[in-house]
Amino acid sequence: MTEYFEVLIVGAGLSGIGAACHLQRKCPEKSYLILESRETKGGTWDLFRYPGVRSDSDMYTLGYAFKPWTEQKAIADGPSILKYIHETARDHHVDDNIRYSHKVVKASWSSKDARWTVYAERSDTGETVRFFCRFFFVCAGYYDYERGHDPVFEGRDDFKGQIAHPQKWTDDINYDGKNVVIIGSGATAVTLVPAMAEKAAHVTMLQRSPTYIVSRPAEDKFANFLQRILPAMWAYGIIRWRNVIMQQFVFRRARSAPHKVKEFLLGMVRDELGPDYDIDKHFTPKYNPWEERLCLVPDSDLFEAIKNEDASVVTDHIDRFVEDGILLKSGDMLPADLIVTATGLKIKAIGGLGIEVDGKPVKMGDTLNYKGLMFSSVPNFASVFGYTNASWTLKSDLCCEYVCRLLKHMDKIDADYCTPVQDDPDMGVEPGLDFSSGYIQRAIDEIPKQGAKKPWRLNQNYPLDLVTLRHKKIDDGFLEFAKAKG
């Protein structure tokens, strides 16, 4: 017998657990189920186990709107974030509504029946099972959980040491007293360097080009003070909005006056490393701030490792791997016992699952993004994709709230389903994300497009999205409501 649920959620990570909590808070009458491909919840924060794993967003904005972050550190490590997710699921009794080892591979919509048929492969039994649902909500993140971006390097098989990708980190990777080369300069690399430098003989961060790196205190003293004198939700709300405003100010300033922001950011690095360090070569990107995401380091830990000579930065191109290290295009050779390829993620839109609408396959890269969570001509379907310029959960919370409002509205008008409809022949179409990061550009054709006009254009702006998704009317003229055609 095929089970039926009002809402089927894909993914038991930060977004999926949040979606379940919002449903229980706003739509307690709706039945729901979470399908999770792995054996446990937590998503990113359970998958990644590499040394020093942490968030590069503050927890007052990465945390859920309804559950205050009360730990001392604003820039939290992976285990602390995972604990927070587990606590949230426990407090809202979400665990009973999760099916683990269920990898969703296909979903098919029927307008006749006004429902989705969702197919999942069970890794524990090997069978394929199916579910029916009215509303299909994908909260599976944005990247491939099975493999990261791992470029082919010539001579890889010649290297006699160990090669590891952070996404596949295992406990048996030993770097004590060893020379480590980390390939990459993104958020993962700048996390790994100081963490591994505590035990390694030396850690080298090898980059083709620099990234903007900003240091912030791991603890927010003002936030901790407010938490001592105010009720938890009051303090959390004040700190959350302060950080949102700061994020938006820096982002808008970077777009309006990029050279001034660039000078400011590089000045902070010079203050850290001193006038004799070659900032131009190793810490000055070729692009403007926020054309790619800024890398955050807590308490200057990366800069401290460099100043203590436990770590170093090399800016060059790889010629090939050799037996005892990496040969560079410059002719220099980096000795290595362990090479860590922190070369990025692979984007996987809506978890890589296949979508059909009335028997016709849907290519997500051909759809238009509606209000940042639904898609043109795809009924009763939403997917969470967080901000590129702010914390993921800010957008995730708003998406979940909107889905709850939408479900209530459909009940009110006695509609079985709704479909975003774009019928403006003059609507311009643009790439779904205006971001130059490699992991985005490698998958840009798979990401839903955005239009030139609202509501088909992404705001990348939390205050604007809050107004749009939380307060503006649901029936805005772009959603088509209907009854089952059977």
VOGU-3710 file (C-alpha; in Angstrom, 3 decimals, decimal comma):
1> mteyfevliv> 0,000/0,000/0,000  1,381/3,388/-1,020  1,431/5,916/1,825  -0,012/9,410/1,356  1,164/12,596/3,083  0,070/16,183/2,671  3,716/17,301/2,466  6,754/15,243/1,559  10,111/16,778/2,490  13,401/15,655/0,951
11> gaglsgigaa> 16,389/15,940/3,288  16,870/15,889/7,062  19,551/18,559/7,215  19,330/22,138/8,438  16,595/23,061/5,914  14,559/19,855/6,139  14,391/19,827/9,930  13,444/23,502/9,817  10,693/22,791/7,267  9,211/20,110/9,521
21> chlqrkcpek> 9,254/22,438/12,528  7,545/25,230/10,586  4,849/22,829/9,393  4,208/21,611/12,918  4,041/25,171/14,218  1,939/26,716/11,435  0,050/23,772/9,912  -0,257/21,163/12,667  -3,151/19,501/10,839  -0,959/18,598/7,846
31> sylilesret> 0,620/15,162/7,708  4,237/15,150/6,559  7,220/12,877/6,104  10,938/13,534/5,636  12,885/11,219/3,333  16,629/11,229/4,029  19,115/9,378/1,838  21,703/8,939/4,586  21,442/6,971/7,842  21,233/10,000/10,103
41> kggtwdlfry> 20,092/13,623/10,166  22,207/16,742/10,057  22,996/17,040/6,358  26,153/19,059/5,755  26,953/19,176/9,457  26,982/15,408/9,765  28,630/14,710/6,395  31,689/16,927/6,773  34,194/15,584/9,300  37,423/17,294/8,234
51> pgvrsdsdmy> 39,625/19,031/10,845  38,213/22,301/12,157  34,934/22,073/10,228  32,791/25,098/11,090  30,348/27,600/9,686  31,494/30,703/7,859  28,247/32,419/8,898  27,369/33,652/12,362  24,934/31,409/14,204  22,553/34,261/15,003
61> tlgyafkpwt> 21,608/34,275/11,318  22,416/30,640/10,483  20,228/29,499/13,366  16,468/29,055/13,026  14,251/32,098/13,574  12,246/30,181/16,183  15,146/28,670/18,177  17,699/31,038/19,721  21,390/30,261/19,478  22,624/30,473/23,072
71> eqkaiadgps> 26,189/29,149/22,887  29,095/31,501/23,553  30,675/31,203/20,114  28,937/33,026/17,269  31,187/31,306/14,712  30,440/27,720/15,642  32,157/24,438/14,846  30,449/21,591/13,022  29,713/19,420/16,080  28,020/22,374/17,844
81> ilkyihetar> 25,816/23,062/14,819  24,944/19,361/14,530  23,992/19,349/18,231  21,741/22,364/17,601  19,970/20,560/14,727  19,473/17,439/16,846  18,091/19,516/19,721  15,642/21,241/17,377  14,410/17,938/15,942  14,012/16,482/19,440
91> dhhvddniry> 12,241/19,527/20,874  9,695/19,520/18,024  9,293/15,718/17,903  10,429/15,550/14,289  12,325/12,252/14,588  9,203/10,099/14,333  8,530/11,579/10,882  11,891/10,770/9,262  12,629/7,750/7,085  16,368/7,204/6,736
101> shkvvkasws> 18,205/5,399/3,912  15,541/6,640/1,459  17,144/8,339/-1,536  14,530/10,130/-3,633  15,288/9,549/-7,314  12,130/10,608/-9,147  8,901/12,533/-8,638  5,962/12,625/-11,031  3,051/15,077/-10,847  -0,462/14,227/-12,011
111> skdarwtvya> -2,894/17,099/-12,577  -5,686/14,550/-12,871  -5,111/13,334/-9,320  -3,547/16,574/-7,995  -0,718/14,712/-6,345  2,910/13,740/-6,650  4,148/10,180/-6,873  7,602/10,087/-5,325  10,008/7,188/-5,810  12,831/6,464/-3,384
121> ersdtgetvr> 15,585/3,850/-3,356  16,187/2,234/0,023  19,886/1,664/0,622  19,118/-0,630/3,572  16,966/-3,099/1,597  17,783/-2,352/-2,046  14,118/-1,906/-2,969  12,402/1,046/-4,622  9,396/2,382/-2,728  6,861/5,042/-3,608
131> ffcrfffvca> 4,831/7,659/-1,777  1,963/9,973/-2,690  1,862/13,584/-1,557  -0,030/16,765/-2,252  2,939/19,130/-1,882  6,548/18,217/-2,642  9,214/20,203/-0,764  12,895/19,613/-1,592  15,286/20,641/1,197  18,269/18,636/-0,037
141> gyydyerghd> 20,814/21,448/-0,184  22,609/22,472/-3,339  25,528/20,092/-3,772  26,269/16,451/-4,515  26,616/14,564/-1,228  28,269/11,595/-2,914  31,262/13,369/-4,421  32,931/16,769/-4,472  34,654/18,566/-7,317  37,935/16,709/-7,682
151> pvfegrddfk> 39,885/17,759/-10,795  42,261/15,360/-12,516  45,882/16,241/-11,786  48,581/14,812/-13,999  50,852/12,388/-12,180  48,352/11,704/-9,415  49,235/8,009/-9,418  52,939/8,844/-9,058  52,453/10,471/-5,665  53,470/8,046/-2,897
161> gqiahpqkwt> 51,692/9,807/-0,060  47,986/10,025/0,733  45,438/12,150/-1,168  42,188/13,171/0,544  39,153/15,239/-0,395  37,539/17,064/2,569  34,078/15,771/1,655  35,342/12,197/2,080  37,421/12,745/5,219  37,913/9,664/7,385
171> ddinydgknv> 39,285/9,223/10,895  42,291/7,215/9,678  43,844/10,185/7,860  46,966/10,923/9,907  48,810/14,226/9,475  50,760/14,384/12,743  54,278/15,685/12,039  53,728/15,556/8,276  54,068/18,061/5,473  50,578/18,834/4,202
181> viigsgatav> 49,637/20,655/1,000  46,060/21,886/0,763  44,954/22,726/-2,776  42,406/25,532/-2,770  41,692/28,908/-1,193  37,980/28,784/-0,385  36,120/28,398/2,889  37,155/24,773/3,362  40,843/25,450/2,722  41,066/28,404/5,111
191> tlvpamaeka> 39,390/26,254/7,766  41,714/23,305/7,253  44,992/25,234/7,306  44,994/26,461/10,939  43,300/23,310/12,222  45,854/20,965/10,634  48,759/23,265/11,465  48,291/22,405/15,143  49,638/18,875/14,533  51,341/18,892/11,121
201> ahvtmlqrsp> 55,010/19,661/10,561  53,937/22,356/8,098  50,811/23,175/6,092  50,941/24,891/2,703  47,843/26,384/1,115  48,392/26,163/-2,634  46,122/28,446/-4,632  45,816/29,450/-8,261  44,397/32,819/-7,222  43,576/34,516/-3,902
211> tyivsrpaed> 40,249/34,902/-2,127  39,033/37,771/0,053  39,509/36,697/3,664  38,038/38,482/6,679  38,666/37,804/10,350  35,968/38,125/12,989  35,951/37,218/16,689  34,570/33,741/17,291  32,645/35,124/20,272  30,298/38,087/19,932
221> kfanflqril> 30,730/39,933/23,246  27,722/42,188/22,705  25,530/39,188/21,881  26,696/37,315/24,965  25,997/40,402/27,083  22,448/40,721/25,738  21,817/37,044/26,413  22,705/37,591/30,072  20,287/40,495/30,589  17,373/39,796/28,204
231> pamwaygiir> 15,015/36,878/27,545  16,538/34,506/24,982  14,204/35,352/22,076  14,534/39,120/22,636  18,329/38,971/22,632  18,353/36,618/19,651  16,061/38,870/17,624  18,134/41,992/18,284  21,426/40,303/17,413  19,933/38,607/14,350
241> wrnvimqqfv> 18,674/41,886/12,898  21,897/43,713/13,716  23,853/41,066/11,798  21,396/41,060/8,890  21,735/44,828/8,536  25,525/44,587/8,695  25,576/41,846/6,048  23,337/43,817/3,714  25,322/47,025/4,213  28,637/45,361/3,371
251> frrarsaphk> 27,168/43,583/0,335  25,492/46,719/-1,085  28,596/48,772/-0,390  30,714/46,182/-2,211  28,456/46,533/-5,263  28,282/50,341/-5,211  31,895/51,109/-4,229  33,929/47,942/-4,872  37,329/49,623/-4,863  36,785/51,203/-1,458
261> vkefllgmvr> 35,607/47,918/0,025  38,559/46,151/-1,582  40,999/48,624/-0,016  39,331/48,175/3,360  39,475/44,366/3,233  43,090/44,283/2,081  43,990/46,838/4,753  42,669/44,424/7,386  44,927/41,676/5,999  47,940/44,012/6,047
271> delgpdydid> 47,227/44,801/9,678  47,254/41,059/10,376  50,380/40,045/8,458  52,460/43,227/8,479  53,982/45,424/5,776  56,610/42,903/4,646  54,145/40,188/3,612  53,290/40,038/-0,109  49,594/40,837/0,197  49,313/41,737/-3,504
281> khftpkynpw> 50,361/38,257/-4,575  48,715/36,042/-1,984  45,625/37,905/-0,724  44,513/40,254/-3,537  41,885/38,632/-5,781  41,382/39,586/-9,423  37,651/40,093/-8,852  35,714/42,602/-6,753  34,404/41,815/-3,255  31,205/39,716/-3,190
291> eerlclvpds> 31,496/38,633/-6,816  32,417/35,480/-4,934  31,633/34,740/-1,301  33,978/36,211/1,299  35,883/33,705/3,435  35,518/34,174/7,160  38,185/33,108/9,656  37,521/33,278/13,425  39,974/34,991/15,752  42,517/35,445/12,921
301> dlfeaikned> 43,443/31,758/13,186  44,684/31,517/9,580  46,816/34,631/9,931  48,218/33,448/13,261  49,283/30,134/11,704  51,083/32,037/8,936  52,796/34,429/11,367  53,919/31,503/13,530  55,363/29,867/10,386  53,224/26,772/10,962
311> asvvtdhidr> 51,562/27,476/7,621  52,317/29,300/4,400  50,525/30,383/1,229  51,834/29,638/-2,258  50,192/31,202/-5,302  51,068/29,208/-8,410  49,719/26,629/-10,862  50,194/22,883/-10,634  52,302/21,247/-13,315  51,951/17,706/-11,991
321> fvedgillks> 52,047/15,529/-8,918  55,396/13,809/-8,361  56,508/11,040/-6,031  57,123/13,248/-2,997  54,988/16,315/-3,628  53,732/18,751/-6,251  55,738/20,278/-9,100  54,586/23,805/-9,900  54,527/25,659/-13,229  57,153/28,026/-11,824
331> gdmlpadliv> 59,518/25,082/-11,438  59,305/25,061/-7,644  58,432/21,850/-5,845  56,259/21,541/-2,759  57,169/18,525/-0,605  54,138/16,685/0,733  53,272/13,583/2,723  49,547/14,350/2,458  47,695/16,304/-0,242  44,219/17,614/0,530
341> tatglkikai> 42,199/18,577/-2,546  39,948/21,316/-1,145  38,836/22,032/-4,690  35,158/22,619/-4,052  31,690/21,186/-4,352  29,597/19,861/-7,213  26,257/21,628/-7,566  23,271/19,314/-7,759  20,016/21,175/-8,320  17,040/19,792/-6,289
351> gglgievdgk> 19,141/16,889/-5,087  19,649/15,554/-8,619  16,246/13,879/-8,709  14,175/13,620/-11,884  10,941/15,618/-12,185  7,952/14,950/-14,438  4,762/16,975/-14,840  1,872/15,077/-16,443  4,286/12,622/-18,004  6,686/15,234/-19,441
361> pvkmgdtlny> 10,237/15,487/-18,027  11,162/18,864/-16,569  14,659/20,248/-17,022  15,104/22,535/-14,030  17,624/24,691/-15,880  14,834/25,661/-18,304  12,403/26,815/-15,609  12,090/30,301/-14,134  12,530/30,801/-10,399  9,383/32,172/-8,730
371> kglmfssvpn> 10,044/34,171/-5,541  13,213/32,158/-4,997  11,513/28,860/-4,122  8,961/27,727/-6,753  9,335/27,186/-10,489  7,400/28,040/-13,607  4,919/25,384/-14,758  5,740/23,003/-11,870  2,694/22,581/-9,561  2,758/22,218/-5,765
381> fasvfgytna> 6,531/22,133/-5,628  9,129/24,194/-3,783  12,847/23,947/-3,098  15,099/25,747/-0,642  18,200/27,499/-1,985  19,748/29,876/0,525  21,505/33,175/0,011  24,911/33,513/-1,610  25,562/36,780/0,241  24,169/35,887/3,681
391> swtlksdlcc> 23,336/32,929/5,895  21,507/29,994/4,303  18,871/29,663/7,007  17,612/33,230/6,641  16,163/32,258/3,250  15,276/28,723/4,327  13,072/30,029/7,167  11,243/32,387/4,805  10,700/29,628/2,240  9,199/27,365/4,894
401> eyvcrllkhm> 6,947/30,113/6,197  5,739/30,818/2,665  4,933/27,152/1,991  2,819/27,107/5,157  0,988/30,275/4,065  0,442/28,795/0,608  -1,006/25,563/1,980  -3,389/27,507/4,217  -4,459/29,707/1,302  -5,210/26,712/-0,908
411> dkidadyctp> -7,333/25,227/1,858  -9,169/28,528/2,269  -10,118/28,805/-1,418  -10,620/25,044/-1,805  -7,864/24,629/-4,393  -6,017/21,346/-4,832  -2,896/22,804/-6,371  -1,184/25,936/-7,640  1,279/26,544/-10,450  3,546/29,547/-11,056
421> vqddpdmgve> 2,771/30,768/-14,585  5,052/33,042/-16,577  3,287/34,256/-19,742  5,014/37,594/-20,378  6,525/37,350/-23,894  8,860/40,246/-23,121  10,293/38,715/-19,962  14,068/38,719/-20,142  15,824/35,587/-18,918  19,137/35,592/-17,034
431> pgldfssgyi> 21,311/33,013/-15,250  19,827/31,969/-11,933  22,760/33,263/-9,873  24,939/36,305/-10,458  27,980/34,769/-8,814  31,365/34,014/-10,364  32,441/31,210/-8,004  33,665/28,131/-9,854  31,209/25,737/-8,227  28,308/27,933/-9,415
441> qraideipkq> 29,629/28,490/-12,933  30,315/24,777/-13,473  26,616/24,036/-12,996  24,981/27,254/-14,193  22,978/25,443/-16,903  21,385/23,146/-14,290  20,194/25,982/-12,058  16,722/27,457/-12,706  16,882/30,797/-14,507  15,633/34,120/-13,188
451> gakkpwrlnq> 13,611/36,737/-14,990  14,199/40,441/-15,409  11,084/41,359/-13,397  9,554/40,438/-10,057  8,465/37,898/-8,871  10,783/35,993/-11,199  13,899/37,820/-10,071  15,960/36,805/-7,051  16,408/39,564/-4,501  19,417/38,210/-2,578
461> nypldlvtlr> 18,077/40,554/0,067  16,605/39,259/3,320  14,521/42,327/4,273  12,921/42,433/0,794  12,271/38,692/0,836  10,784/38,950/4,306  8,201/41,433/3,018  7,531/39,389/-0,130  7,308/35,932/1,407  5,887/36,694/4,841
471> hkkiddgfle> 3,520/39,610/4,207  2,511/40,073/0,572  -0,649/38,342/-0,564  -0,369/34,809/-1,922  -2,699/35,306/-4,895  -0,528/37,828/-6,721  -1,656/37,076/-10,262  1,268/34,819/-11,064  -0,039/31,689/-9,333  -2,735/29,667/-11,056
481> fakakg> -4,977/27,733/-8,651  -6,916/24,665/-9,748  -8,863/21,590/-8,699  -7,937/18,019/-9,552  -8,895/17,238/-13,159  -9,911/13,648/-12,491
//
